[in-house]
Structures are given as structure tokens and as C-alpha cells.
Amino acid sequence: MAALLSMALVPTLLLAACSSGTPEAATSPSPAAGTKSSFAGKKITVFAVNHPWTDAVKAQLPEFEKSTGMKVDLQIFAEEQLQQKLAVQLTTEAETPDAFAYRPYMDKILYEKNGWTNPLDTYVTKNESYDFKDFSKATIEASTINGKLMSIPLWTDQFVMYYRKDLLEKNQIAVPKTMAELEEAMKKLHNPSADFYGFVARGQRNALVTAVSSFMFSEGGDFMKGNKATVNTPEAIRGFQRYADFVKKYGPQGVLNMNWPQAIGLFAQGKAAFYMESAALYKNATDPSKSLVADNVGFATLPAGSAGAKPYSTASWSLAMNSKSKNKDAAWAFMEWTTNKANALLIQQSGVPGARDSVWASQEGTEKFPKDLAAAIKETMKIGVDHFVPQVMSVSESRDAVGAIVVKAMLGEDIQAAADLANKELQAIIDKDNIK
């Protein structure tokens, strides 16, 4: 990545790197658009990130090329290399790549403002069998800006609750449905003298923002309303305070230095009762080679706050079209094929959550996931919020500002003062981005 790497995405990529290749159970995707004569002699270039999705597409490319008559130059890069390559190509208004993978939550505002991505609204309705309405609402919202669809979701990210099934059963504790019930359960199980904690989660300033977002949403708050920062509203502060209290009262020492690897590592060692995190990380808790509690991990939807349960559910990576491409129809034929239902099933069977509702509704689409996790993901996709960071171009800078609120609260400082300061900093970022 050219700038700072969003830690929310790292778990998805690291998990994916450990996954197997193309699943045998999936059917071979057929080309979705065009005939051999319509694209004969055409060549498109696609930039993709190293990921099981890319592996599946690469394995099926010969069939696609034979059916359409086009040649696809699929160039695969590590994440940081991909961002660097895209920066060079797009800033120089190059005609290639014709299509590329990118992170909408980090890049869509900048790319749309610079005119680097081509709107896809007219493309997605051309072929009825593509069934664009099958994509989950939150992932499409995450791929849209200013009312224009700028990319097609590839894989997704949901915020869910991990918990110790055995401990809840032993202590006759029902799976918490509300934040109040969750705190009661944590309080009952918290035993720091035995090196066991009621709760563990991210504590690092920048990294914790994705996690605390769902707590804030569930209290009725958000980072912004239009172009106005709103992280100092009573609703937002309630969410920040709740997260800070949970981590401070029921978490381990040293939590301020914890990102997701340290937090899930402690949970996997059997030292915490509850853990809140991206669903994409689940194998780190359920794989016996990584977890001492693999057989005792349960999953559930985020407990409800005063505004209900509002966990994030967003698109991690999407496929976009270069606005300067001279082969837009051919590029779309490729994009449509790679994101059709059969290919969506391919990626989901590799253990990475996809974006199509019909795949989640099928046995084939959920059989590789724990049943309760699949249920939690499906529910989160229905109720989820489409973002987990401020909707600005300077995402990493904004995360530092917001994360400081929670860190200061954990240190016992005045949270209202911290939120007022962060709100001013976030507003300055918004204003600066708007004049770029």
C-alpha cells in the first residue's frame, strides 16, 4: 500500500493467504457477456491483489478467453505494490489497467474525485441474469459515492462477537443480546488474578477505530453527518465510552498496545471470554493449530446498544473500471464474469465472506463456515452499516484523530474534552479534503 496500511484489511488478507486455492465443489463460471466474435482480438489488462479470489479467476481464465475471444493480461501484485502501480498509472491518465481491484473504504472518494473510476450503473443492468440486486445492500452502498456505483464488491467484512461457548454453558449464561447483558457476563467471568479476562479487543489508537465504530453506531452516533464531523455528539460519546469502559474494566494490561493479532492471540490462548472483531479472522480462533480453544468458540451478532444492534458490514475490496480505458465493454465483460454467482461461490468456499445474498442462502456457500458464524454474518449483512471509518480521503489521519478519544478515555481523561478536540481535528481533515 502506498500510504499507511489499514489494519482492518490486514486480517482479511492474512487469512486469505492461508486459504486453499480454487475449491473443487464450485462449478466452473461461464462467461457472462459477449461472444467470441464480439471481443475477438481484444486485449485487456487487469491489476489484482494476491488473494484466493485472484487464484480462482486465474484458473478459469482460459475458458473465459476461449469463449469471448479476448485476451486478459491479469497482473497480480502484493497489496502495497498494487497501490503503487495504480498511483503511477492513474495519475498519468494511462489507459491501462482497464480494470483493477481496490479498497473502496480507503480509496473510493479520492478515485472518484480525481475521475479515475468509471461509473457502472448502466453496465450492471444490461444482463438480467447477472442479478445485480443479489449483492447485499451494505456492500453496494460501500461501493457507491455521490449516487454513482463506482465498483463491484469482491469480498466483505462484518463485525461479530466471538465468545467461549463452554464458559457460558458452565456458568449458565445466555448469549448476550444487549450491551447490558454483555457487561454482566463479562463481569461474572472476569478473573485477572488467574490471568483470565472478560473482554479483549483492539486498543491501539489507529487500529481500534474500526472496532469502536460498531459501538458508536449502536448508540445512534456516526463519524460524520454530511460534511460535518459528529464524533463529539452525546450518541457518539456513549459508544466510545462503552468501548473504553469494557476494555479498561475487563481487558488485560497492555491493551493500549494491542492490534488485532495480539487481541485474537490472547483469545485463542484461552485467556478471554469475549472478543469483538472482523468475521474474516475466524480461522485464527477455530483452527486447532492456532487456537487452544478451537472447539469452544461461538459466534453471534453484536449485542444491541440503545439504538439497536448496528455492526458494520462493508466491502473490503471491489473491482473498478479505469475511466480512461479504451476497452470498457470488454473490461465490463470480464468484471461481470468474475463477480457472477458462480465466482462469488468460489471465493466464499475458500473461507472469505462474499457479497451475494443468494450464495449466503445456499448450503454450498455456508458449509465451510461454522454454522453460528454464518448465521451471524447473514444477520449482520441485513442490519449492518456500510462503513467503519470516517468517509474522507485522508482515512488514516482521520483514524488517528478519532482513536485518540478512546485512548484518552481508557487513560481516565475527560472524554468530552477529548471528543471536542477530535471533532475539530476531523472537521479540519474534512475541510482540507474538500478543497483538494
Secondary structure as UniProt FT lines:
FT   TURN            7..9
FT   HELIX           10..17
FT   TURN            24..25
FT   HELIX           36..39
FT   TURN            40..41
FT   STRAND          43..49
FT   HELIX           52..68
FT   STRAND          71..77
FT   HELIX           79..91
FT   TURN            92..93
FT   STRAND          99..102
FT   HELIX           104..113
FT   TURN            114..115
FT   TURN            121..125
FT   HELIX           128..130
FT   HELIX           132..134
FT   HELIX           137..142
FT   STRAND          144..145
FT   TURN            146..147
FT   STRAND          148..149
FT   STRAND          152..164
FT   HELIX           165..170
FT   TURN            171..172
FT   HELIX           179..189
FT   HELIX           192..194
FT   STRAND          196..200
FT   TURN            205..207
FT   HELIX           208..217
FT   TURN            218..220
FT   STRAND          224..225
FT   TURN            226..227
FT   STRAND          228..229
FT   TURN            231..232
FT   HELIX           234..250
FT   TURN            253..254
FT   HELIX           255..257
FT   HELIX           260..268
FT   TURN            269..270
FT   STRAND          272..278
FT   HELIX           279..281
FT   HELIX           283..286
FT   TURN            288..290
FT   TURN            292..293
FT   HELIX           294..296
FT   STRAND          297..300
FT   STRAND          304..305
FT   TURN            306..307
FT   STRAND          312..322
FT   TURN            323..324
FT   HELIX           328..338
FT   HELIX           341..349
FT   TURN            350..351
FT   HELIX           357..360
FT   HELIX           363..366
FT   TURN            367..368
FT   HELIX           371..383
FT   HELIX           395..410
FT   TURN            411..412
FT   HELIX           415..434
//
